[in-house]
Amino acid sequence: MKKIILILGIALVSSTVNAQWWGGKKITGNGNTTTDTRNLSDYDEVGVSGSFDVILVAGAEGKITVEAEENLQEYIITEVKGDKLKIYTEDGVSLRTSRNKDIIITVPFKDLEAVNLAGSGDVTSKDVINAKNFKCSVSGSGDMILEVNVQDVTASVAGSGDLSLSGSTQKSHLKVAGSGDLHASDLKSNDAEASIAGSGDISLNCNGGTLKAAVAGSGDIVYTGKPDKVDSKVVGSGSVSN
């Protein structure tokens, strides 16, 4: 009897897990692309979750445009909570666009302090982001390309995604965990700190200040410029080179 109960219990758990894994609503685009304008409050941070193409442009905050197939629009959530604009797919829903169709979301900004991407989407800035302190991150397989003019920038990649930074900063803090890459050789920096855990790579610029570089794994840190001081540490087959 105990054996039968155990088997039934395992079967119940298995069916529940399978239902959760395979369940949910799957929506396929109908091919009819529309543009929806959404009016929201101001924000200082943008967080993107999902496979969207998000374009950041200078402008009055709050007027978001979503270009997507008509029957997908209602499942694309754009909301401001606190000072953060959150862009994501409705819980329990999986969206599939038609062939050669994308979901393009245009986000105007005035003052941004952080941009975060989780998933397989893309985030690109068409205009320079000006700030005192700025943070950006990619987690997953997505790509982010930003141009910034800031005093201090913190950028991180976790997973297989890529993050590219250009512009200028006084100090940069760059971190990769996983197989992703962080391209910051076009970001002019006085002082820089860079660290890798895994097989990812970091390219950066450091000129006139101090470079602190650490690698644990097979990743490589390549820097341009002429820092006054280089403090490097490598554990594994990776490297730090100029």
TAPETA-V883093 format. One record per backbone hydrogen bond with DSSP energy under -0.5 kcal/mol. CO is the residue of the C=O (numbers start at 1). NH is the residue of the N-H. E is the energy in kcal/mol with one decimal. If there is no record, write none. Layout:
CO	NH	E
CO	NH	E
This chain:
1	5	-2.5
2	6	-2.3
3	7	-2.3
4	8	-2.6
5	9	-2.5
6	10	-2.4
7	11	-2.4
8	12	-2.3
9	13	-2.4
10	14	-2.6
11	15	-2.4
12	16	-2.1
13	17	-2.5
14	18	-2.5
15	19	-2.1
16	20	-2.2
17	21	-2.5
18	22	-3.1
19	23	-1.5
25	27	-0.5
25	94	-3.1
27	96	-2.6
31	33	-0.9
32	70	-3.3
34	36	-0.5
34	68	-2.2
36	38	-0.5
36	66	-2.9
38	40	-0.6
38	64	-2.8
44	113	-3.9
44	114	-1.1
45	85	-3.2
46	116	-2.7
47	87	-2.6
48	118	-3.0
50	52	-1.0
50	121	-0.9
52	54	-0.7
52	122	-2.7
53	105	-2.9
54	56	-0.5
54	124	-2.5
55	57	-0.5
55	107	-3.2
56	126	-3.2
56	127	-0.8
57	109	-2.3
60	63	-0.9
62	40	-3.2
62	64	-1.1
64	38	-3.7
65	67	-0.5
65	106	-2.5
66	36	-2.8
66	68	-0.7
67	104	-2.4
68	34	-3.1
69	72	-2.3
69	73	-1.0
70	73	-0.6
72	75	-1.5
73	76	-1.6
75	77	-0.8
75	90	-2.7
77	88	-2.1
79	81	-0.6
79	86	-3.5
81	83	-0.5
81	84	-1.9
83	44	-3.3
83	45	-1.7
84	81	-2.5
84	86	-0.6
85	47	-3.1
86	79	-2.1
87	49	-2.8
88	77	-3.1
90	93	-1.7
92	25	-3.0
94	27	-2.9
96	29	-3.0
98	101	-1.8
102	104	-0.7
103	53	-2.9
103	105	-0.5
104	67	-3.2
104	106	-0.5
105	55	-2.8
105	107	-0.6
106	65	-1.8
106	108	-0.5
107	57	-2.2
109	59	-2.1
113	135	-2.1
114	46	-2.1
115	137	-1.8
116	48	-2.9
117	139	-2.7
118	50	-2.0
119	141	-0.5
119	142	-1.5
121	143	-1.7
122	54	-3.2
123	145	-2.7
124	56	-3.2
124	126	-0.5
128	130	-0.7
129	149	-2.8
130	112	-0.5
131	151	-0.8
132	151	-1.2
132	152	-2.0
134	154	-2.5
135	115	-1.9
136	156	-1.6
137	117	-2.2
138	158	-2.9
139	119	-2.3
140	160	-0.7
140	161	-1.6
142	162	-1.6
143	123	-2.2
144	164	-3.1
145	125	-2.2
146	166	-1.7
147	129	-2.6
148	168	-2.0
149	131	-1.4
150	170	-0.5
151	170	-0.9
151	171	-1.6
152	134	-2.5
153	173	-2.5
154	136	-2.4
155	175	-1.9
156	138	-2.1
157	177	-2.9
158	140	-2.3
159	179	-0.6
159	180	-1.8
161	181	-1.3
162	144	-2.0
163	183	-3.0
164	146	-2.6
165	186	-0.6
166	148	-2.8
167	188	-2.5
168	150	-2.0
169	190	-0.7
170	190	-0.6
170	191	-2.5
171	153	-2.3
172	174	-0.5
172	193	-2.5
173	155	-3.0
174	195	-1.9
175	157	-2.1
176	197	-2.3
177	159	-2.1
178	199	-0.6
178	200	-1.8
180	201	-0.9
181	163	-2.1
181	183	-0.5
182	184	-0.7
182	203	-2.3
183	165	-3.1
184	187	-1.5
184	205	-0.8
186	167	-1.9
186	188	-0.8
187	205	-0.5
188	169	-2.7
189	207	-2.4
190	209	-0.9
191	172	-1.9
192	212	-2.5
193	174	-3.4
194	214	-2.2
195	176	-2.2
196	216	-2.4
197	178	-2.0
198	218	-0.7
198	219	-1.5
200	220	-0.7
201	182	-2.5
202	222	-2.6
203	184	-2.8
204	224	-2.3
209	228	-1.9
209	229	-1.6
210	192	-2.5
210	212	-0.5
211	213	-0.5
211	231	-3.1
212	194	-3.0
213	233	-1.9
214	196	-2.1
215	235	-2.9
216	198	-2.1
217	238	-2.0
219	239	-1.4
220	202	-2.5
220	222	-0.5
221	241	-2.7
222	204	-2.2
224	206	-2.4
226	208	-2.0
229	211	-2.9
230	232	-0.6
231	213	-2.7
233	215	-2.5
235	217	-2.6
239	221	-2.8
241	223	-2.5
